[in-house]
Amino acid sequence: MKRYVVKEVFYSLQGEGVRAGTPALFLRFAGCNQDCRKETHGFDCDTDFSGGEKLTLPEIVERMRGQSPSCPWIILTGGEPALQVDRDLIDGLHASGFKLAIETNGSIALPDGLDWITVSPKVPEPEVRQLKADEVKYVRACGQPIPEPVVEAEHKLISPAFDGHHLDPRTLQWCIELVRANPDWRLTVQLHKFLGIR
Ligand code: SF4
């Protein structure tokens, strides 16, 4: 039976975007196809996606239900979840009663059937392959402009880059000014870091 390399599963609140504050199960896949660093992206990756455990679909469902017997939403994240998320996983989790949100860097086109797509581009616009989403979210460091997005999305979000768990006030002010100058965008912050939750 097929196995997926899973870094961790946990139950918490969605920390970002228009669904922030809603309870969700997190399914974090191991591995990523990018290497985000201050020098190249303006901020360092803050996620440990190394290692992981090889789990079958029934094992993933069991782990999820062990975290919460009733929460319907799973957030597929990483690392880069699009490296592993496939038709079998989507259909199997739907058949088990879950709704599926995904947080992707946009570099890989996703299979159909996901219930909520967040693209947070970490590659140059011409290299973005997932061109439709519910929300597009740019993490911005102080001084970084908003690119012309190639992703078509109802919600357009700016997220100030944290340094670990610290948010530099200059970065926050920069992002506030970006949104003030571009009124069809909105600010989102990593709520879980303010709350001290996962
Ligand atoms: S795409 Fe996301 S998970 Fe991958 S290195 Fe960049 S910030 Fe980290």
Boltz pocket constraint, residues with backbone or C-beta under 6 A from the ligand:
constraints:
  - pocket:
      binder: B
      contacts: [[A, 32], [A, 33], [A, 34], [A, 35], [A, 36], [A, 44], [A, 45], [A, 46], [A, 47], [A, 49], [A, 78], [A, 79], [A, 80], [A, 105], [A, 122]]
      max_distance: 6.0
